[in-house]
Amino acid sequence: ELTWIDFYMEFADKLRGYKHKRPELIERLKTVFSNLNTRFPKVEADDSVVDLDPFSVFAFFNKGITDTNRKRIISEVKREFDVEASVPEGFLGVPVVNNQSATFFYFLRNGRGERDIDNLWDVFEAALEYDKKPDAGNKERFATAFDIAEQQPGVEWNLTMGLYWCRPERYMNLDSRNRWFMEEIIDEFQQLQNVPKGIEYLHLCKLVIKALAKGDYPYKSIPEFSMEAWLVSEEANKQNKEAAKAEEQPANAPIAEDENTPELVNEGYDKDGVPKAALAEEMVLEVLASGDVLSNKEILCRIADGGRISDDALDVMDKRRPRYESRVRWAIEKLYKNDGFIDKVETGMYVINARGIARCREIGLIEAVEEIAPYGKDDF
């Protein structure tokens, strides 16, 4: 699934040699798109090509285009730049830029600085050096280059995306999906409102690598984490849209029947027997009604062990794990952030509160408040 890594890293190495040969780089890239019978990507207001940075080059095949077209471009890049790595089979875990802002610099007529593109090359080169030899000197060099480039127009969180493309095992992409997903693992991400300074960014990357190396999560590397974050956030977005659509539907609206749905599937489950969003919320509350402080993983396990999901459905969920986990995770986030029925007492740990207990009574999950003695935040 992560077949893109080798190509991206090797191509980054190839690009490094063009820092001081940018006219040649531009000509080679023009050949790439000419061979594809495709217009060169827009990098200036008048469609000229004056200069390019390495991250914007990567963005040529990491933006909102089909995977087929991404592979076509990469195939020509491989040929033109003599990249030995294979063309990726897929792009799971690879973030993409917006088509309308696919360069990491402003057009000349919009006020691009004289050194803006040079600065992007500097941080790119420093990133490759630090990855190769993460000593104090290369760390300082990277941090300085990062801080300079990040202040430029056209550069913000996307700088971390570009670094991830070049060295995905070393640098964390801090797009909104990953920041949201990482909040459950590392406290520092909960306060991350602005692009960090270079030194802080390297620190965050180290924290992520260290946390994933412990083996407490199904993803063991930054690329695996990014792939999972994408899958989970896509499912969460889907559930949010379905929930909003359900709220808009009239109470007496007929329920559409799916002729392919097995008879054993009950209301609240999809055709594979995996809990839908609303039922996932109820299951999370039912588990937390014990009053225990539980992690995401423990909540998932207790739901599976609770007897409300058939063995057949559990087999399905083993095969479609991201769908099951993402629905439960979405439910946890909604109960915590939107409904206020549960509290987060520390990173990734949740406990039911008084409002949650009242909600459990309201929907019949517990019979009396006295049955539960939830923890308060002062107990931690």
C-alpha positions in Angstrom: 0.0 0.0 0.0 3.0 2.3 0.6 4.6 1.6 -2.8 5.1 5.3 -3.4 7.9 5.8 -0.8 10.8 4.5 -2.7 10.0 6.6 -5.8 9.4 9.8 -3.8 12.7 9.5 -1.9 14.8 8.7 -4.9 13.2 11.5 -6.9 14.0 13.9 -4.1 17.7 12.8 -4.3 17.6 13.4 -8.1 16.1 16.9 -7.6 18.8 17.9 -5.2 21.3 18.0 -8.0 19.3 20.7 -9.8 19.5 23.3 -7.1 22.1 25.2 -9.1 20.9 23.9 -12.5 17.3 25.1 -12.5 17.1 26.1 -16.2 18.0 22.5 -17.0 15.4 21.2 -14.6 12.8 23.4 -16.2 13.7 22.0 -19.7 13.5 18.5 -18.5 10.1 19.0 -16.9 8.9 20.7 -20.1 9.9 17.5 -21.9 7.9 15.5 -19.4 4.7 17.3 -20.1 5.4 17.6 -23.8 5.6 13.8 -24.0 2.3 13.6 -22.2 0.7 16.0 -24.7 -0.3 18.1 -21.7 0.1 21.8 -20.9 2.8 22.6 -18.4 1.3 23.3 -15.0 0.7 27.0 -14.3 3.5 28.5 -12.2 3.3 32.2 -13.3 0.3 34.4 -14.1 1.4 34.7 -17.8 2.1 30.9 -18.1 5.8 31.4 -18.4 8.3 29.3 -16.3 10.9 31.5 -14.7 12.0 29.4 -11.8 10.9 26.4 -9.7 11.4 25.0 -6.2 11.5 21.2 -5.5 8.3 21.1 -3.5 6.3 22.7 -6.3 7.8 20.1 -8.7 6.5 17.4 -6.4 3.2 19.1 -6.4 2.9 18.5 -10.1 1.8 14.9 -9.3 0.5 15.5 -5.8 -2.6 17.6 -6.3 -6.3 17.0 -7.1 -5.9 14.8 -10.2 -6.8 11.2 -10.8 -4.4 8.5 -9.7 -4.2 7.4 -13.4 -2.9 10.9 -14.3 -0.5 10.9 -11.4 1.0 7.6 -12.6 1.3 9.0 -16.1 3.2 12.0 -14.9 5.4 9.9 -12.6 6.1 7.5 -15.5 7.5 10.3 -17.6 9.4 11.7 -14.6 10.9 8.3 -14.0 12.1 8.1 -17.6 13.3 11.7 -17.9 15.2 11.7 -14.6 16.4 8.1 -14.7 14.7 7.1 -11.4 15.2 3.4 -10.7 12.3 3.0 -8.3 9.1 1.6 -9.7 6.0 3.8 -10.4 3.8 3.6 -7.3 0.8 1.3 -7.5 -1.2 3.6 -5.2 -1.0 6.8 -3.2 -2.6 6.0 0.2 -1.1 8.3 2.8 0.1 10.8 0.3 -1.4 14.3 1.0 -2.2 16.6 -2.0 -2.2 20.3 -2.5 -5.2 22.3 -3.7 -5.2 22.7 -7.5 -5.7 26.4 -7.1 -2.6 26.9 -5.0 -0.3 24.2 -6.1 2.9 26.2 -6.0 4.9 27.0 -2.9 5.6 30.5 -4.1 3.6 33.5 -5.3 3.6 34.6 -8.9 6.1 37.3 -9.8 3.4 39.8 -10.4 1.9 39.1 -7.0 5.0 40.1 -5.1 7.3 37.1 -4.9 10.5 37.9 -3.1 13.8 37.7 -4.8 15.0 34.9 -2.6 11.7 33.1 -2.1 12.5 30.1 -4.3 16.1 30.0 -3.2 14.9 29.7 0.4 12.7 26.8 -0.5 15.7 25.0 -2.1 17.7 25.7 1.1 15.1 24.0 3.4 14.8 21.1 1.0 18.6 20.5 0.9 18.8 21.0 4.7 16.0 18.4 5.2 17.9 15.8 3.1 21.1 16.5 5.0 19.4 16.3 8.4 17.8 13.0 7.5 21.1 11.6 6.4 23.0 12.9 9.5 20.8 14.3 12.3 23.6 16.1 14.2 23.5 19.5 15.9 24.9 21.4 13.0 22.4 20.0 10.5 19.6 20.5 13.0 20.4 24.2 13.3 20.8 24.5 9.5 17.4 23.0 9.0 15.7 25.0 11.6 17.1 28.3 10.2 16.1 27.4 6.7 12.6 26.3 7.8 11.9 29.5 9.7 12.9 31.7 6.8 10.9 29.8 4.2 7.8 29.5 6.5 7.5 33.3 6.6 7.2 33.7 2.9 3.9 34.2 1.1 2.6 30.9 -0.3 4.2 28.9 2.5 2.4 27.6 5.6 1.4 24.1 6.7 2.2 23.0 3.1 5.9 23.2 3.9 5.6 20.2 6.2 3.7 18.4 3.4 6.6 19.0 1.0 9.1 17.7 3.6 6.9 14.6 4.0 6.9 13.9 0.3 10.7 14.0 0.3 11.4 12.0 3.4 8.2 10.4 4.7 9.9 8.3 7.4 11.5 11.4 9.0 9.1 14.4 8.6 5.5 14.6 9.6 3.0 16.3 7.4 1.0 18.6 9.6 -2.1 19.1 7.5 -5.4 19.3 9.3 -6.1 15.6 9.0 -2.9 14.6 10.8 -3.1 17.3 13.4 -6.7 16.1 14.3 -5.7 12.4 14.4 -2.5 13.0 16.3 -4.3 14.8 19.2 -5.1 11.4 20.6 -1.5 10.4 20.9 0.6 13.4 21.7 -0.6 16.3 24.0 1.5 18.9 22.1 -0.7 18.6 19.1 -3.7 19.8 21.0 -2.1 23.3 21.3 -0.8 23.4 17.8 -2.6 26.4 16.3 0.1 27.8 14.1 3.0 26.4 12.0 5.7 25.6 14.6 9.2 26.9 14.4 11.8 24.7 12.8 13.2 23.4 16.1 9.8 22.7 17.5 8.8 20.9 14.3 11.7 18.6 14.5 10.8 17.9 18.1 7.2 17.1 17.2 8.5 14.7 14.4 10.7 12.9 17.0 7.8 12.6 19.4 5.7 11.0 16.7 8.4 8.6 15.7 9.0 7.6 19.3 5.3 7.2 20.1 4.7 5.0 17.1 7.8 2.9 17.8 6.3 1.8 21.2 4.0 -0.6 19.4 0.8 0.7 21.1 -0.8 1.5 17.8 -1.5 -0.5 14.6 0.6 2.0 12.6 4.3 1.8 13.1 5.6 4.6 11.0 4.7 8.1 9.9 3.5 7.0 6.5 1.3 4.2 8.0 0.0 6.8 10.5 -0.8 9.2 7.6 -2.6 6.5 5.7 -4.7 5.6 8.7 -5.5 9.3 9.4 -6.7 9.7 5.8 -8.9 6.6 6.0 -10.4 7.6 9.4 -11.0 11.3 8.5 -12.7 10.3 5.2 -15.0 8.0 7.1 -15.6 10.7 9.8 -16.5 13.2 7.0 -18.9 10.6 5.5 -20.5 10.0 8.9 -20.9 13.8 9.5 -22.6 14.2 6.1 -24.9 11.3 6.8 -25.8 12.6 10.2 -26.5 16.1 8.8 -28.6 14.5 6.0 -30.6 12.4 8.6 -31.4 15.5 10.6 -32.8 17.2 7.5 -35.0 14.2 6.6 -38.7 14.5 7.7 -39.6 12.2 10.6 -42.3 10.4 8.5 -40.1 10.0 5.4 -40.1 6.4 4.1 -37.0 4.3 4.7 -35.3 3.1 1.6 -34.7 -0.6 1.5 -31.5 -2.1 0.0 -32.4 -5.3 -1.8 -28.8 -6.5 -1.3 -28.9 -6.1 2.5 -28.9 -9.5 4.2 -31.9 -10.3 6.5 -29.6 -10.7 9.5 -28.7 -7.0 9.4 -30.7 -5.0 11.9 -31.5 -1.3 12.0 -28.4 0.6 13.1 -25.9 -1.6 11.2 -24.8 -1.4 7.6 -25.1 -4.3 5.1 -21.9 -5.9 6.5 -23.1 -5.8 10.1 -20.8 -2.9 11.1 -22.4 -0.4 13.4 -23.5 2.8 11.8 -22.6 6.2 13.3 -25.7 6.6 15.6 -25.4 3.1 17.0 -21.6 3.6 17.5 -22.3 6.6 19.7 -24.7 4.5 21.9 -22.1 1.7 22.1 -19.4 4.0 23.2 -21.7 5.5 25.9 -22.7 2.0 27.0 -19.0 1.0 27.5 -18.1 4.2 29.3 -21.2 3.9 31.5 -19.0 1.6 33.7 -17.3 4.7 34.9 -13.9 3.3 33.9 -11.3 5.6 32.2 -10.6 4.0 28.9 -8.5 4.6 25.8 -9.7 4.4 22.2 -8.3 0.9 21.9 -10.0 -0.3 25.1 -13.3 1.2 24.0 -13.1 -0.7 20.7 -12.2 -3.9 22.4 -15.1 -3.7 24.9 -17.6 -3.0 22.2 -16.4 -6.0 20.3 -16.5 -8.1 23.5 -19.9 -6.8 24.6 -22.0 -9.2 22.6 -23.9 -6.7 20.6 -21.9 -7.5 17.4 -22.3 -10.9 15.8 -19.3 -13.2 15.1 -20.0 -12.8 11.4 -19.9 -9.0 11.7 -16.6 -9.2 13.7 -15.1 -11.2 10.8 -16.2 -8.5 8.5 -14.7 -5.8 10.7 -11.4 -7.6 10.7 -11.4 -7.1 7.0 -12.7 -3.6 7.1 -11.0 -2.4 10.2 -10.7 1.3 9.2 -14.5 1.5 8.7 -15.3 0.1 12.1 -12.6 1.9 14.0 -13.3 5.2 12.3 -17.0 5.1 13.1 -16.2 4.4 16.8 -13.5 7.1 16.8 -16.0 9.5 15.2 -18.5 8.7 17.9 -15.9 9.3 20.6 -15.0 12.7 19.1 -18.6 13.7 18.8 -19.5 12.7 22.3 -16.5 14.6 23.6 -16.3 17.7 21.5 -19.9 18.2 20.3 -22.2 16.7 22.9 -20.1 17.1 26.0 -21.2 13.6 27.4 -17.6 12.4 28.0 -14.4 14.0 29.2 -10.8 13.6 28.1 -8.7 13.2 31.3 -5.4 12.8 29.5 -4.2 12.1 26.0 -6.4 9.5 24.4 -8.2 8.6 27.7 -11.9 9.2 28.2 -14.4 9.0 31.0 -18.2 9.6 31.2 -19.4 12.7 33.0 -22.7 13.7 34.7 -24.2 14.8 31.4 -23.3 11.5 29.9 -24.8 9.6 32.7 -28.0 11.6 32.3 -28.0 10.7 28.6 -27.5 7.0 29.4 -30.6 7.1 31.6 -32.5 9.0 29.0 -31.9 6.3 26.3 -32.2 3.4 28.7 -28.6 2.3 29.0 -28.6 2.5 32.8 -31.4 2.4 35.3 -30.1 4.8 38.0 -27.4 7.4 38.5 -26.3 5.7 41.6 -25.0 2.7 39.7 -22.1 4.7 38.4 -19.5 6.7 40.2 -17.7 8.6 37.4 -14.3 10.0 37.9 -13.9 13.7 38.0 -11.0 15.6 36.6 -9.7 16.3 40.0 -9.0 12.6 40.5 -6.1 12.8 38.0 
